């Protein structure tokens, strides 16, 4: 799961305002604030390691990206080496951009997601709940004619993520248009045959779990 770098450093004025906000807290605790710095978290080096591993082994794996979308040529390169590329999105426009770049699936991460969310831009747009986001992305992708790499005409897969803790939640996500639902321990796909095809090879895994939603499972993206 690669963290896509920001396109530019944070707004200096916003950073200064935040420093002013937390300075009294730091002084009360007797600690000094660090110096802000911009880094891409060694993105290029990490991507190079992924490509190197794929070139050596050429196996079916999922390479996922969060906080942004890699260029189309990077996605195509990964796919040519056997990888399936999943992109985390938090807005409809991000999903459309990821699909246009060639993503094999989008991970629709709603506002209920814990920890940090994978938004591409740090802006003031309202955060969208998982089920609402999933339904909106499904509609937008279908209207735009984006399809997956499986059977001809299959819709581009959507993995719903964020706050899905029970079988009922997963069933609701699938009903909202998701192809799979990611929870803390597993990703569960629609109750129909899910195929990963490459050169005629097919793979399928089945898991039994409590009702109300019984579905098949696929490996999570590692996010």
Legacy VTK file of the C-alpha trace (Angstrom):
# vtk DataFile Version 3.0
C-alpha trace
ASCII
DATASET POLYDATA
POINTS 223 float
0.000 0.000 0.000
1.927 3.024 -1.275
1.322 6.539 0.051
1.144 8.879 -2.936
3.053 12.098 -2.267
1.326 15.450 -2.070
1.664 17.559 -5.163
3.070 20.477 -3.168
4.083 21.348 0.406
1.362 22.466 2.789
0.269 26.090 2.825
2.804 27.879 5.049
0.142 30.185 6.472
-1.958 27.222 7.585
1.070 25.588 9.167
1.896 28.788 11.046
-1.682 29.084 12.267
-1.574 25.513 13.551
1.741 26.167 15.305
0.194 29.188 17.024
-2.736 27.024 18.107
-0.665 24.299 19.751
2.197 26.430 21.123
0.424 27.098 24.472
-0.149 23.362 24.883
3.509 22.621 24.178
4.630 25.273 26.648
2.315 23.873 29.309
3.821 20.418 28.807
7.368 21.763 28.713
8.172 20.503 25.225
9.486 22.231 22.102
7.728 22.043 18.766
9.650 20.552 15.888
10.384 22.246 12.597
7.838 21.441 9.852
9.289 19.727 6.804
7.978 18.420 3.493
8.796 14.863 2.459
7.453 12.372 -0.071
8.156 9.474 2.337
10.654 7.949 -0.126
7.828 7.248 -2.572
10.036 6.767 -5.618
12.298 4.328 -3.786
9.352 2.291 -2.482
7.744 2.133 -5.916
11.063 1.005 -7.396
11.225 -1.836 -4.858
7.697 -2.952 -5.775
8.582 -2.934 -9.470
11.814 -4.819 -8.817
9.959 -7.509 -6.874
7.341 -7.861 -9.609
9.974 -8.055 -12.340
11.642 -10.929 -10.491
8.519 -12.899 -9.612
5.714 -11.673 -11.925
2.935 -12.907 -9.659
-0.669 -11.873 -9.171
-0.668 -9.318 -6.352
-2.594 -6.191 -5.465
-0.621 -2.951 -5.380
-2.711 -0.260 -3.746
-2.268 3.501 -3.536
-3.672 5.980 -1.053
-3.675 9.811 -0.847
-3.547 10.095 -4.624
-3.373 8.327 -7.949
-0.186 7.359 -9.799
0.206 8.329 -13.464
-1.377 6.051 -16.055
2.017 4.836 -17.269
2.925 3.650 -13.766
-0.373 1.761 -13.487
0.177 0.192 -16.903
3.717 -0.832 -15.948
2.525 -2.498 -12.749
-0.222 -4.324 -14.627
2.211 -5.522 -17.278
4.181 -7.220 -14.491
1.154 -9.062 -13.136
-0.159 -6.634 -10.536
-3.708 -5.474 -9.969
-3.835 -1.785 -9.066
-6.346 -0.548 -6.495
-6.731 3.157 -5.680
-8.264 4.539 -2.473
-10.739 7.356 -3.137
-12.899 9.525 -0.891
-14.830 11.536 -3.485
-16.598 10.783 -6.770
-14.169 12.883 -8.815
-11.237 10.943 -7.372
-12.894 7.659 -8.391
-13.416 8.898 -11.941
-9.799 10.041 -12.193
-8.527 6.709 -10.877
-10.700 4.812 -13.355
-9.534 7.005 -16.239
-5.913 6.319 -15.255
-6.525 2.581 -15.578
-7.124 1.376 -12.006
-8.400 -2.195 -11.677
-10.537 -1.258 -8.666
-11.295 1.714 -6.455
-11.520 1.548 -2.675
-14.401 3.824 -1.643
-13.303 5.008 1.798
-16.129 6.719 3.640
-16.076 9.188 6.499
-16.475 6.416 9.085
-12.956 5.109 8.370
-10.765 5.133 11.445
-7.277 6.552 11.707
-6.400 8.708 8.729
-8.539 8.854 5.603
-7.075 8.632 2.128
-8.265 11.958 0.724
-6.197 13.215 -2.193
-6.575 16.884 -1.276
-6.761 18.456 2.171
-9.761 20.699 1.578
-13.055 21.624 3.235
-15.368 19.452 1.150
-17.865 17.518 3.286
-16.789 13.979 4.139
-19.166 11.427 2.642
-20.396 8.345 4.558
-19.379 4.971 3.146
-22.749 3.794 1.816
-23.563 7.155 0.250
-20.092 7.393 -1.292
-20.266 3.846 -2.642
-23.627 4.419 -4.300
-22.505 7.732 -5.820
-19.279 6.228 -7.181
-21.115 3.215 -8.616
-23.499 5.500 -10.463
-20.726 7.790 -11.745
-18.496 4.946 -12.934
-21.343 3.196 -14.713
-22.515 6.415 -16.354
-18.964 7.029 -17.582
-18.738 3.493 -18.981
-15.770 2.350 -16.892
-15.425 -1.443 -16.757
-13.112 -3.883 -15.052
-10.552 -6.330 -16.446
-12.670 -9.426 -15.783
-15.539 -10.631 -17.941
-16.355 -8.249 -20.778
-18.709 -5.537 -19.662
-18.327 -6.173 -15.927
-18.466 -2.903 -13.965
-15.269 -1.549 -12.472
-14.966 -3.115 -9.004
-15.570 -0.988 -5.928
-14.297 -2.029 -2.495
-16.353 -0.252 0.176
-14.378 0.662 3.314
-15.029 2.582 6.491
-17.099 1.588 9.505
-18.181 -1.795 8.140
-18.126 -3.897 11.291
-20.913 -6.451 10.931
-22.428 -8.752 8.339
-25.364 -6.380 8.081
-23.024 -3.479 7.295
-21.333 -5.537 4.584
-24.675 -6.510 3.074
-25.666 -2.839 2.970
-22.409 -1.941 1.202
-22.946 -4.633 -1.415
-26.487 -3.392 -1.860
-25.185 0.134 -2.401
-23.166 -1.049 -5.388
-19.897 -2.324 -3.940
-18.232 -5.375 -5.443
-16.487 -6.103 -2.145
-16.517 -4.761 1.400
-13.418 -4.300 3.529
-13.684 -4.726 7.288
-11.004 -4.972 9.960
-10.210 -8.628 9.254
-11.343 -9.506 5.731
-12.704 -8.209 2.446
-15.929 -9.869 1.373
-17.172 -9.805 -2.180
-20.643 -10.101 -3.656
-22.318 -13.495 -3.261
-21.407 -14.524 -6.796
-18.338 -15.996 -8.378
-15.405 -13.595 -8.179
-12.669 -14.293 -10.705
-9.121 -13.078 -11.020
-8.143 -13.785 -14.611
-4.821 -13.638 -16.313
-4.053 -15.815 -19.343
-6.933 -18.187 -18.616
-6.017 -18.742 -14.961
-8.798 -18.263 -12.442
-8.741 -18.147 -8.668
-11.525 -18.159 -6.138
-11.688 -18.345 -2.358
-14.808 -18.971 -0.297
-15.407 -18.133 3.336
-18.396 -18.906 5.506
-19.404 -16.271 8.020
-22.467 -15.392 10.078
-25.644 -14.174 8.431
-27.280 -11.897 7.378
-24.718 -11.574 4.607
-22.894 -14.628 3.258
-20.300 -13.839 0.640
-16.969 -14.823 -0.801
-13.714 -13.310 0.342
-10.777 -11.775 -1.434
-7.466 -10.681 0.012
-7.378 -7.107 1.378
-5.153 -4.479 -0.189
-3.026 -4.093 2.884
-4.393 -0.658 3.778
LINES 1 224
223 0 1 2 3 4 5 6 7 8 9 10 11 12 13 14 15 16 17 18 19 20 21 22 23 24 25 26 27 28 29 30 31 32 33 34 35 36 37 38 39 40 41 42 43 44 45 46 47 48 49 50 51 52 53 54 55 56 57 58 59 60 61 62 63 64 65 66 67 68 69 70 71 72 73 74 75 76 77 78 79 80 81 82 83 84 85 86 87 88 89 90 91 92 93 94 95 96 97 98 99 100 101 102 103 104 105 106 107 108 109 110 111 112 113 114 115 116 117 118 119 120 121 122 123 124 125 126 127 128 129 130 131 132 133 134 135 136 137 138 139 140 141 142 143 144 145 146 147 148 149 150 151 152 153 154 155 156 157 158 159 160 161 162 163 164 165 166 167 168 169 170 171 172 173 174 175 176 177 178 179 180 181 182 183 184 185 186 187 188 189 190 191 192 193 194 195 196 197 198 199 200 201 202 203 204 205 206 207 208 209 210 211 212 213 214 215 216 217 218 219 220 221 222
